[in-house]
Structure formats: structure tokens, C-alpha cells
Amino acid sequence: MLALEDSRLDLLARRLRGLAASRPGFALALCGEAGIGKSYSARALLQGCSSASFSTPATRPLASVLSALPRPKRYPAPLEGTLERLKRGETLEPKVVLEVLCTLLAALAPFVLYFEDLHEALPEQLEALSRLAERVSFLKGVALLSSSRILPPAPWETLPLERLSPIQSRELLEAEIFTSLPPDALEWIYIKAAGNPLYTLEFFRSLSRAGNA
């Protein structure tokens, strides 16, 4: 089973592809328990999107994100001056960092900025990311994507990822090994993994190492 077979993920993929047509920006978090497939789905979405992207931990300060982002071929002179200040190691006010980051993202559009593990961000970092999410909705061709074990506050949109059904579990395993498994093995793996995609693969690999699959 490919993550993007989920109709909601397919709709999100179309929204991301729409960034190339200067569609309105948005901020969305893929939410769910550990191992449910958040990172896998995010990678699949980014790979299927024609827009450029940049991935970073959600715990990274926005000033550091700003310094690490790629540079467009052309951008306003004031932006260049601020980036040079950062390069020299100067500390900028959070409000200035937010303004400059939004300006840079707009210049990079179409562009997707992916923050991994939003649930690990400290309260002040989450607040800064939420302010950025609010601003991105006014930028054309720009999106924020994140993964999180908890539902982030507004203005983040959320897309909860769910456990696999027995049929989806079988399809995931068959896609992994390009063949079918005995019903008893499928049932054992499904019960052990409880529909969690990551655990489904791990229990299958455990069976394989033991020579049972």
C-alpha cells in the first residue's frame, strides 16, 4: 500500500501541486502516533510535488532556518542586507526574522517548507511556527508541511493518519516483498502490529530473520 492511495493524502498532493499555479498558501500537519507513516507520507508528498522544498526539524530556531534556506536568483535588496547580518552572526528580533522569512519564501515560490516532529517544539517555538503558518496563508505558492504526534493549534490544518485495515496491511507487505504471504503469517503480523504501518514492516522483518517468512 502506498501512503498516497489515501484519498485525503491524494487531495493534499493536488493542493501541493497547485502551488506551481500560484494557488494560496497553507500550513498542514500530518498527525498520528509514532510509526503511523507521517514521515513516509511527507516524503512521498514532497517527491510527487514539482515545487522545491526544504526539510528541517521543528525544534530548529527560525533564524537558523532562514540562514539555511536556499537563495533565489533574485530577491529584494533589503532581504539581502538582512541575510548578510545573519551570516555575520547578528541576532535579529523575532518579528524581523518572521518578516524576512516570509519575504524569502515568497521569492522562492513555488516552495514547501517541511518541519518534522512538530510535537517536539518548545512552546515558544510552536508559537513562532504558528505565527509563520498564519502568514503563509497570505503567500501565493508557498506551503508549510509538518509531522506531529499531537494536534497543533490553529491556524495549522490537520490531517490525522489512521491505522491500516487487514487488507491494507496485506497490500503493504506484498508491496514490500513483491509476493504474497501465508494467511497465518498475515494474521500474526496484523495482530502484533495492530495496524501500525511501521510495526507491520518490523514484525515481518522479524519473521524473515527467524526464517518464518
TADA-V385600 format. One record per run of one state. SS is the DSSP state (helix for helix, strand for strand, loop for the rest). FROM is the first residue (numbers start at 1). TO is the last residue. If there is no record, write none. Layout:
ss,from,to
SS,FROM,TO
SS,FROM,TO
This chain:
ss,from,to
loop,1,2
helix,3,5
loop,6,6
helix,7,21
loop,22,23
strand,24,24
loop,25,25
strand,26,31
loop,32,37
helix,38,47
loop,48,51
strand,52,57
loop,58,61
helix,62,68
loop,69,76
helix,77,87
loop,88,93
helix,94,108
loop,109,110
strand,111,116
loop,117,117
helix,118,120
loop,121,122
helix,123,136
loop,137,139
strand,140,140
loop,141,141
strand,142,148
loop,149,156
strand,157,160
loop,161,165
helix,166,177
loop,178,182
helix,183,193
loop,194,196
helix,197,209
loop,210,213
